């Protein structure tokens, strides 16, 4: 195990894997960290972090460049490792959630990643829920797993224009993967009275799968709006204009749309599974996504039976603790611990 951590006074030659930067959850986490990390070097490799041979290529790259430390904003690690490192494991969906588990993914986690993580001085994650999953799966001590959290980017604020062009609408920010539960969202929406003038705005999913579910649940496609590749500013307008965010994943390590919505004053209806209750607290409506709770909540919201303003206010207050400056401070305190200085002079009691 690597025992010596870095200090700012040394020439650290530390590398950050910028290849993850993008618009998805890990991509946003990577981008926000990279903006704030000073003195780090970017990993410059043509291969993608998810390529089967990337652990070997990354190991060679770090060794050739005499890296003193490697930080990944995601779960990828070099194999073998020639320097101290820290991975960021956001969740264990690839080994804990059967619909998204494959033999190849399981083998990567078990035979490549787990030995490296077990030998690492620490590993980062984003929630207490994920920390408990990591401790159990990797067999590491709780003190080895550091919870950094997650936060909305600067575009997500309450002040600003709301999206008005869709009338009344429910908002879901997700992707096509099974754990995001798009089918559950659309099925619940299908049970709202069609005479009600509201729509479902879906951000991040493919048009084809929405058409498939619309047909399956007898939803007129005109009641659905599918958006992809929009800017943070456009997404913030949607949060500000929506009746609420619907986020009913069956598995999450964090749930970034929750804090983005709270920052914009958008009420949240979320699943009561995995990390969502921890992130949302009492600042939103928690439902069981495997029952009729969601459709009942959506019908109540449309009818105006629920006062959502209290949840909007609670959310804006709660999200103040989800800040990137706090996250980076926490990270740097771990990687660059303060140097303990010996007191000067004679400090014995009674010394002249």
C-alpha positions in Angstrom: 0.0 0.0 0.0 1.2 3.5 -0.8 1.8 5.2 2.5 3.1 8.6 1.5 0.5 11.2 0.5 1.4 14.3 -1.4 2.2 17.8 -0.1 1.9 21.0 -2.0 5.5 21.8 -1.2 6.7 18.8 -3.3 6.8 18.4 -7.1 3.7 16.2 -7.3 3.5 15.5 -11.1 -0.1 14.5 -10.5 -2.4 13.5 -13.4 -6.2 13.9 -13.7 -8.2 11.8 -16.2 -10.0 14.5 -18.2 -11.3 12.0 -20.7 -14.4 11.6 -18.7 -15.5 15.3 -19.1 -18.9 15.6 -20.8 -22.5 16.3 -20.3 -23.5 13.1 -18.4 -23.3 12.7 -14.6 -19.7 11.6 -14.4 -18.8 14.1 -17.2 -20.2 17.0 -15.2 -18.4 15.9 -12.1 -15.2 15.7 -14.0 -15.6 19.1 -15.7 -16.4 20.9 -12.4 -13.4 19.3 -10.6 -11.0 20.1 -13.5 -12.0 23.7 -13.5 -10.9 24.0 -9.9 -7.9 21.8 -9.6 -4.7 23.8 -9.8 -1.3 22.4 -10.8 -2.6 19.1 -12.2 -1.7 17.6 -15.5 -4.3 16.1 -17.9 -4.1 12.5 -19.1 -3.5 12.7 -22.9 -4.5 9.4 -24.3 -6.5 8.7 -27.5 -8.2 5.6 -26.0 -11.5 5.9 -24.1 -11.5 5.0 -20.4 -14.1 2.3 -21.1 -11.9 0.5 -23.7 -11.0 -3.1 -22.6 -7.3 -2.4 -22.9 -7.3 1.0 -21.4 -6.1 -0.1 -17.9 -2.9 -1.3 -19.5 -2.5 1.8 -21.7 -3.1 4.1 -18.8 -0.6 2.2 -16.6 2.1 2.6 -19.3 1.2 6.2 -19.8 1.6 7.1 -16.1 4.8 5.1 -15.8 6.3 6.7 -18.9 5.5 10.2 -17.6 6.7 9.4 -14.1 3.4 10.3 -12.5 3.5 10.9 -8.8 -0.3 10.6 -8.4 -3.3 9.7 -10.5 -6.9 10.8 -9.8 -9.8 9.5 -11.8 -13.2 11.3 -11.6 -14.7 7.8 -12.3 -14.1 4.1 -11.6 -11.3 3.5 -14.1 -7.8 2.6 -12.8 -4.4 1.8 -14.3 -3.4 -1.9 -14.1 -0.8 -2.4 -12.7 -0.3 0.9 -10.9 3.1 2.5 -10.6 2.0 5.4 -8.4 -0.5 6.3 -5.7 -4.0 6.8 -7.0 -7.6 7.5 -6.2 -10.6 6.5 -8.2 -14.0 8.0 -7.8 -16.7 5.2 -7.6 -20.1 6.9 -8.0 -22.0 3.7 -7.7 -21.8 0.0 -8.2 -24.6 -0.4 -10.7 -22.6 -2.6 -13.0 -22.2 -5.3 -10.3 -25.3 -4.6 -8.1 -28.1 -4.1 -10.6 -28.7 -7.2 -12.7 -30.2 -5.6 -15.8 -27.0 -3.7 -16.4 -24.5 -6.3 -15.2 -22.5 -8.3 -17.8 -19.7 -10.9 -17.5 -17.2 -8.4 -18.9 -18.1 -5.6 -16.5 -18.1 -8.0 -13.5 -14.7 -9.3 -14.5 -13.3 -5.8 -14.8 -14.5 -4.8 -11.3 -13.4 -8.1 -9.7 -10.0 -8.7 -11.3 -8.7 -5.3 -12.4 -10.3 -2.7 -10.3 -10.9 -4.3 -6.9 -7.2 -5.3 -6.3 -6.1 -1.7 -7.1 -8.8 -0.1 -4.9 -8.0 -2.4 -2.0 -4.3 -1.3 -2.2 -5.2 2.4 -2.6 -4.8 4.7 0.4 -8.3 6.0 -0.2 -11.2 6.0 -2.7 -13.7 8.8 -3.4 -17.4 8.5 -3.7 -20.5 10.8 -3.8 -22.9 9.6 -1.1 -23.1 7.6 2.1 -25.2 5.1 0.3 -22.4 4.4 -2.3 -19.9 4.4 0.5 -21.7 1.5 2.2 -21.9 -0.4 -1.1 -18.1 0.1 -1.7 -17.2 -1.0 1.8 -19.2 -4.2 1.4 -18.1 -5.0 -2.1 -14.4 -4.2 -2.0 -13.9 -5.3 1.6 -12.2 -2.0 2.6 -12.5 -0.2 5.9 -15.0 2.7 6.1 -12.1 5.2 6.8 -10.7 4.4 3.4 -13.8 5.7 1.5 -14.2 9.5 1.4 -17.6 11.0 0.5 -17.1 14.1 -1.6 -20.7 14.6 -2.7 -21.9 16.3 -5.8 -23.2 19.8 -6.7 -25.0 21.7 -9.4 -23.0 23.9 -11.9 -23.3 27.7 -11.8 -26.0 27.7 -14.5 -28.6 26.2 -12.1 -30.0 29.1 -10.1 -33.5 30.2 -9.1 -33.2 33.6 -10.7 -33.8 33.6 -14.5 -36.4 32.9 -17.1 -38.6 29.8 -16.8 -39.5 27.7 -19.9 -43.1 28.7 -20.8 -43.3 27.3 -24.3 -44.6 23.9 -23.2 -47.4 25.0 -20.9 -47.8 23.0 -17.8 -45.3 20.1 -17.8 -43.6 17.4 -15.8 -39.9 17.2 -16.3 -37.7 14.0 -16.4 -33.9 14.2 -16.9 -32.6 10.7 -17.5 -31.3 8.3 -20.2 -32.4 5.1 -21.8 -30.7 2.8 -19.3 -33.1 0.4 -17.4 -32.3 1.7 -13.9 -33.5 5.3 -14.9 -37.1 3.8 -15.1 -38.3 5.7 -18.1 -41.1 3.1 -18.5 -42.3 3.8 -15.0 -42.4 7.6 -15.6 -44.4 7.2 -18.9 -46.8 4.6 -17.4 -47.6 7.0 -14.5 -48.0 9.9 -17.0 -50.4 7.8 -19.1 -52.8 7.5 -16.1 -53.4 11.3 -16.0 -56.7 12.4 -17.4 -56.1 13.2 -21.1 -58.3 16.2 -20.9 -55.7 17.8 -18.6 -53.5 20.2 -20.5 -50.1 19.0 -19.4 -47.1 17.5 -21.1 -44.1 15.3 -20.3 -40.8 16.8 -21.2 -38.0 14.2 -21.3 -34.4 15.3 -21.5 -31.6 12.9 -22.5 -33.5 10.0 -23.9 -33.8 8.8 -27.4 -36.9 9.7 -29.5 -37.3 6.1 -30.6 -37.7 4.6 -27.1 -40.1 7.4 -26.1 -42.2 6.6 -29.2 -42.1 2.9 -28.2 -43.4 3.5 -24.7 -45.9 6.1 -25.9 -47.4 3.4 -28.1 -47.2 0.8 -25.3 -49.0 3.0 -22.8 -51.4 4.6 -25.3 -50.0 8.2 -24.8 -50.5 10.6 -27.8 -47.0 11.4 -28.8 -48.0 15.1 -29.0 -48.1 15.1 -25.2 -44.4 14.2 -25.0 -41.4 16.5 -25.7 -38.0 14.9 -26.3 -34.9 17.0 -26.0 -31.2 16.0 -26.3 -27.9 17.8 -26.2 -29.3 21.0 -24.6 -27.2 23.5 -22.7 -27.1 23.9 -18.9 -28.8 27.2 -19.4 -31.7 25.7 -21.4 -32.0 22.9 -18.8 -32.2 25.4 -16.0 -35.1 27.1 -17.8 -36.9 23.8 -17.9 -36.3 23.3 -14.1 -37.7 26.7 -13.4 -40.7 26.2 -15.6 -41.7 22.6 -14.7 -44.4 21.7 -12.2 -41.9 19.3 -10.8 -39.0 17.1 -11.6 -39.8 13.4 -11.7 -36.8 11.3 -10.8 -37.8 7.7 -10.0 -34.6 5.7 -10.7 -34.5 2.1 -9.4 -30.8 2.6 -8.5 -28.7 5.7 -8.0 -25.4 6.5 -6.4 -26.4 10.2 -6.1 -28.9 11.7 -8.6 -27.5 15.0 -9.9 -30.8 16.2 -11.4 -32.2 16.4 -7.8 -29.7 19.1 -6.7 -30.0 20.9 -10.1 -33.7 21.1 -9.7 -33.5 22.2 -6.0 -31.1 25.0 -7.0 -33.6 26.2 -9.6 -36.5 26.1 -7.1 -38.1 23.2 -8.9 -40.1 20.8 -6.6 -38.9 17.1 -6.8 -40.8 13.8 -6.8 -38.2 11.1 -6.4 -37.9 7.4 -5.6 -37.4 6.2 -2.1 -34.6 3.8 -3.2 -30.8 3.8 -2.8 -29.3 7.3 -2.6 -32.3 9.5 -3.3 -33.6 9.8 0.2 -30.2 10.8 1.5 -29.8 13.6 -1.2 -33.4 14.9 -1.0 -34.2 14.6 2.7 -37.5 16.2 3.5 -37.1 18.7 0.6 -39.3 16.7 -1.8 -41.8 14.0 -2.2 -40.4 10.4 -1.9 -42.4 7.6 -3.5 -42.1 3.9 -4.1 -41.5 3.7 -7.8 -42.7 0.1 -7.9 -46.3 1.0 -6.9 -48.9 3.5 -8.0 -47.5 6.2 -5.8 -46.0 8.1 -8.8 -49.2 8.3 -10.8 -51.2 9.3 -7.7 -48.7 12.1 -6.9 -48.7 13.3 -10.5 -52.5 13.4 -10.6 -52.5 15.3 -7.3 -50.0 17.8 -8.6 -52.1 18.4 -11.8 -55.2 18.9 -9.7 -53.5 21.4 -7.4 -54.1 19.2 -4.4 -50.4 19.5 -3.3 -48.8 22.7 -2.2 -45.3 22.3 -3.8 -44.0 25.7 -2.8 -42.9 24.4 0.6 -40.8 21.8 -1.1 -39.3 24.4 -3.5 -38.3 26.5 -0.5 -36.8 23.6 1.4 -34.9 22.5 -1.7 -33.3 25.9 -2.3 -32.2 25.9 1.4 -30.9 22.3 1.3 -28.9 22.7 -1.9 -26.7 25.4 -0.3 -24.7 22.5 1.3 -24.0 21.0 -2.1 -21.2 23.3 -3.4 -18.2 22.6 -5.6 -15.8 24.7 -3.5 -16.6 22.5 -0.5 -16.1 19.3 -2.6 -12.7 20.4 -3.9 -11.6 21.6 -0.4 -12.5 18.1 0.9 -10.7 16.4 -1.9 -7.5 18.5 -1.5 -7.5 18.0 2.3 -7.3 14.3 1.7 -4.7 14.3 -1.1 -2.7 17.2 0.3 -3.0 16.9 4.1 -1.7 19.8 6.2 2.0 19.4 7.2 2.3 19.1 10.9 5.1 21.5 12.0 7.1 20.9 15.1 6.9 23.6 17.7 9.9 26.0 17.9 11.9 26.3 21.0 11.6 24.5 24.4 7.9 23.9 25.1 8.4 21.8 28.3 6.3 23.0 31.2 8.2 25.4 33.4 10.9 26.0 30.9 12.5 29.4 31.1 
